[in-house]
Each structure stands twice: as structure tokens, then as C-alpha cells.
Amino acid sequence: MEQNFIVHFLIMGVAVLLTAAILPGVTVKNYGNALIAAVLLAIANTLVAPLLSLLALPFDVLTLGILHGVIAWIIDVLIILLVSRLMSGFQVKNFLWAAIFGFLLSVVEYYLDKIIAWIF
């Protein structure tokens, strides 16, 4: 279990590095910074996202849950921007680049997970 956890974070670091290499609005200095960004994204998603979701609950109720996906997406983008502000080695220019980065990161990470699972 611990080995899978470590491998998952190593894959996340590679995914952050690859995704940032594709996008001109996102910069990562090196793999170490990408790994730290991946860990901070995971921590922020665990700790901050539930709080932001709770704050967004009135909007979710007002829209009868129709905009739940949009609200969750905005929270993910805000978390990426937060991590970018906390780190000097991981920078995202603005909301649009954070949104694109979040989408591509999930795609890159998904395929890296599949490739690693296929190899091992």
C-alpha cells in the first residue's frame, strides 16, 4: 500500500512536469518542484477543497445542483492557483491557464497511471 502511494506521487510529479512543459502559461523549475507541487495539490484537495465546497453549498442548493460540476471545477482551479502562489518553483499565470492545466493534468496523469499499470 505504501509503495502504491509513493508511486502515485512520483507519477503525479511527472504529470505536473509534463503538463507544465506543454503549456506556456505554466512553469515548473524542475522535477523536485513538480513533486512538491503534486504533494501540495493533494494536500490542498484534501483539506481546502471540502471547506470551499461547504462555502459553495448555498450556490449548489440555489441551482438545485445543476451547477455542481462547474462549482467543483472552479474550486479545483482555485486550488491550483493557491499552490502556485505558495511555491516559487511552480507558477501559473492566471485563471485560464490554471483551468487548462487542471484539465490536462488529469488527462496526463490518467494515461501515465495506465502506462505504469500496463508495464508492471
Residue pairs with C-beta under 8 A, 6 or more apart in sequence:
7 116
8 113
9 35
9 38
9 39
9 42
10 35
11 109
11 112
11 113
11 116
12 35
12 38
12 39
12 41
12 42
12 109
13 31
13 34
13 35
13 37
13 38
14 31
14 34
14 112
15 38
15 105
15 108
15 109
15 112
16 28
16 34
16 35
16 37
16 38
16 41
16 90
16 105
17 28
17 31
17 34
18 108
18 112
19 26
19 101
19 104
19 105
19 108
20 26
20 27
20 28
20 34
20 90
20 101
21 28
22 104
23 97
23 100
23 101
23 104
25 92
25 93
25 94
25 96
25 97
25 100
25 101
26 90
26 91
26 92
26 93
26 97
26 101
27 90
27 91
28 34
28 37
28 89
28 90
29 89
29 90
30 89
32 89
33 87
33 89
33 90
34 90
36 87
36 89
36 90
37 83
37 87
37 89
37 90
40 83
40 86
40 87
41 79
41 80
41 83
44 79
44 82
44 83
45 76
45 79
48 79
48 82
49 75
49 76
49 79
52 75
52 78
52 79
53 71
53 72
53 75
56 71
56 75
59 67
59 71
60 67
60 68
60 71
73 99
73 102
76 102
77 95
77 98
77 99
77 102
78 98
80 92
80 98
80 101
80 102
81 92
81 95
81 98
83 90
84 90
84 91
84 92
84 98
92 98
92 101
